[in-house]
Amino acid sequence: MTLIAIGLMGVYETYFEGPQAEEHEEHELKLAVAGADGSITAAAASSGTFQQQAKVGLATYATGIVYGLHPDALFVVIPALALPTKLAAVAYCTMFVLGTVAAMGGYTAVIGTTSAALTKERPWLQAHLSTIASGIAIVVGVLILLSGFGLQVPMFG
Protein backbone atom coordinates (compact mmCIF):
# COMPACT_ATOMS: atom_id res chain seq x y z
CA MET A 1 0.00 0.00 0.00
CA THR A 2 2.88 2.35 0.77
CA LEU A 3 4.41 1.94 -2.69
CA ILE A 4 1.07 2.64 -4.31
CA ALA A 5 0.61 5.76 -2.17
CA ILE A 6 4.14 6.97 -2.98
CA GLY A 7 3.53 6.41 -6.68
CA LEU A 8 0.21 8.23 -6.63
CA MET A 9 1.77 11.14 -4.75
CA GLY A 10 4.55 11.34 -7.34
CA VAL A 11 2.03 11.44 -10.18
CA TYR A 12 0.03 14.09 -8.32
CA GLU A 13 3.10 16.26 -7.76
CA THR A 14 4.13 15.92 -11.41
CA TYR A 15 0.81 16.83 -12.97
CA PHE A 16 -1.19 18.86 -10.46
CA GLU A 17 1.30 21.14 -8.73
CA GLY A 18 2.22 24.26 -10.63
CA PRO A 19 5.33 26.46 -10.82
CA GLN A 20 4.63 27.93 -7.37
CA ALA A 21 5.27 24.46 -5.92
CA GLU A 22 8.72 24.41 -7.54
CA GLU A 23 9.56 27.77 -5.95
CA HIS A 24 8.37 26.45 -2.58
CA GLU A 25 10.48 23.28 -3.01
CA GLU A 26 13.53 25.38 -3.88
CA HIS A 27 13.01 27.38 -0.68
CA GLU A 28 12.67 24.14 1.32
CA LEU A 29 15.83 22.77 -0.30
CA LYS A 30 17.76 25.85 0.75
CA LEU A 31 16.48 25.42 4.29
CA ALA A 32 17.32 21.72 4.30
CA VAL A 33 20.95 22.59 3.62
CA ALA A 34 21.11 23.62 7.27
CA GLY A 35 22.99 20.87 9.06
CA ALA A 36 21.67 18.78 11.93
CA ASP A 37 23.77 20.83 14.33
CA GLY A 38 22.11 24.04 13.11
CA SER A 39 25.08 25.16 11.01
CA ILE A 40 24.10 27.14 7.95
CA THR A 41 25.82 27.18 4.57
CA ALA A 42 26.06 30.29 2.43
CA ALA A 43 23.26 29.10 0.14
CA ALA A 44 20.90 28.54 3.02
CA ALA A 45 21.89 31.71 4.87
CA SER A 46 20.48 33.86 2.07
CA SER A 47 16.95 32.49 2.37
CA GLY A 48 15.55 33.07 5.85
CA THR A 49 16.20 33.45 9.52
CA PHE A 50 18.76 31.39 11.38
CA GLN A 51 16.17 29.96 13.79
CA GLN A 52 13.91 28.77 10.98
CA GLN A 53 16.85 27.11 9.18
CA ALA A 54 18.12 25.48 12.36
CA LYS A 55 14.64 24.06 13.03
CA VAL A 56 14.50 22.55 9.54
CA GLY A 57 17.98 21.01 9.94
CA LEU A 58 17.03 19.57 13.32
CA ALA A 59 13.70 18.34 11.93
CA THR A 60 15.51 16.56 9.11
CA TYR A 61 17.84 14.87 11.59
CA ALA A 62 14.96 13.97 13.93
CA THR A 63 13.00 12.45 11.04
CA GLY A 64 15.93 10.14 10.32
CA ILE A 65 16.12 9.11 13.97
CA VAL A 66 12.38 8.38 14.13
CA TYR A 67 12.48 6.30 10.96
CA GLY A 68 15.50 4.48 12.34
CA LEU A 69 13.43 3.46 15.37
CA HIS A 70 10.89 1.71 13.18
CA PRO A 71 10.08 -1.78 14.54
CA ASP A 72 11.56 -3.54 11.53
CA ALA A 73 14.95 -2.25 12.68
CA LEU A 74 14.73 -4.73 15.55
CA PHE A 75 15.38 -7.57 13.11
CA VAL A 76 18.77 -6.02 12.42
CA VAL A 77 19.67 -5.93 16.13
CA ILE A 78 18.52 -9.47 17.00
CA PRO A 79 21.66 -11.20 15.62
CA ALA A 80 23.81 -8.88 17.75
CA LEU A 81 22.07 -10.22 20.86
CA ALA A 82 23.25 -13.74 20.02
CA LEU A 83 26.92 -12.78 19.75
CA PRO A 84 29.18 -13.97 22.59
CA THR A 85 30.64 -10.61 23.68
CA LYS A 86 29.51 -7.01 23.87
CA LEU A 87 32.45 -6.01 21.69
CA ALA A 88 31.29 -8.40 18.96
CA ALA A 89 27.75 -7.00 19.18
CA VAL A 90 29.00 -3.40 18.93
CA ALA A 91 31.25 -4.36 16.01
CA TYR A 92 28.31 -6.04 14.26
CA CYS A 93 26.05 -3.00 14.69
CA THR A 94 28.82 -0.59 13.66
CA MET A 95 29.63 -2.53 10.51
CA PHE A 96 25.94 -2.85 9.68
CA VAL A 97 25.52 0.93 9.93
CA LEU A 98 28.64 1.62 7.87
CA GLY A 99 27.61 -0.94 5.24
CA THR A 100 24.09 0.45 5.03
CA VAL A 101 25.32 4.03 4.67
CA ALA A 102 27.85 2.99 2.01
CA ALA A 103 25.20 1.03 0.09
CA MET A 104 22.70 3.88 0.23
CA GLY A 105 25.34 6.39 -0.84
CA GLY A 106 26.48 4.17 -3.69
CA TYR A 107 22.92 3.57 -4.85
CA THR A 108 22.19 7.30 -4.77
CA ALA A 109 25.37 8.04 -6.74
CA VAL A 110 24.49 5.45 -9.39
CA ILE A 111 20.93 6.72 -9.74
CA GLY A 112 22.07 10.36 -9.89
CA THR A 113 24.85 9.69 -12.40
CA THR A 114 22.63 7.53 -14.58
CA SER A 115 19.75 9.99 -14.62
CA ALA A 116 22.13 12.88 -15.38
CA ALA A 117 23.64 10.95 -18.31
CA LEU A 118 20.23 9.94 -19.64
CA THR A 119 18.84 13.47 -19.47
CA LYS A 120 21.79 14.78 -21.50
CA GLU A 121 20.90 12.42 -24.34
CA ARG A 122 17.13 12.68 -23.92
CA PRO A 123 16.10 16.01 -22.34
CA TRP A 124 12.41 15.00 -22.25
CA LEU A 125 13.35 12.28 -19.79
CA GLN A 126 14.08 14.80 -17.04
CA ALA A 127 10.51 16.05 -17.17
CA HIS A 128 9.10 12.51 -17.08
CA LEU A 129 11.57 10.77 -14.76
CA SER A 130 9.38 11.31 -11.71
CA THR A 131 6.33 10.00 -13.56
CA ILE A 132 8.23 6.90 -14.72
CA ALA A 133 9.48 6.19 -11.18
CA SER A 134 5.97 6.74 -9.80
CA GLY A 135 4.52 4.34 -12.36
CA ILE A 136 7.06 1.68 -11.43
CA ALA A 137 6.23 2.15 -7.73
CA ILE A 138 2.51 1.76 -8.44
CA VAL A 139 3.02 -1.38 -10.56
CA VAL A 140 5.32 -3.02 -7.99
CA GLY A 141 2.93 -2.07 -5.18
CA VAL A 142 -0.05 -3.58 -7.01
CA LEU A 143 1.90 -6.77 -7.79
CA ILE A 144 2.92 -7.18 -4.15
CA LEU A 145 -0.66 -6.53 -3.06
CA LEU A 146 -2.00 -9.09 -5.52
CA SER A 147 0.50 -11.70 -4.33
CA GLY A 148 -0.63 -10.98 -0.78
CA PHE A 149 -4.18 -11.84 -1.79
CA GLY A 150 -3.01 -15.24 -3.04
CA LEU A 151 -2.65 -14.60 -6.76
CA GLN A 152 0.38 -16.19 -8.41
CA VAL A 153 2.56 -13.26 -9.48
CA PRO A 154 6.02 -14.06 -10.89
CA MET A 155 8.87 -12.80 -8.68
CA PHE A 156 6.43 -11.60 -5.98
CA GLY A 157 4.84 -14.81 -4.73
Secondary structure, DSSP 8 states (H G I E B T S, - for coil): -HHHHHHHHHHHHHHH--HHHHHHHHHHHHHHTS-TTS---HHHHTTS-HHHHHHHHHHHHHHHHHHHTSGGGHHHHHHHHTSSSHHHHHHHHHHHHHHHHHHHHHHHHHHHHHHHHHHHH-THHHHHHHHHHHHHHHHHHHHHHHHHTT---TTT-
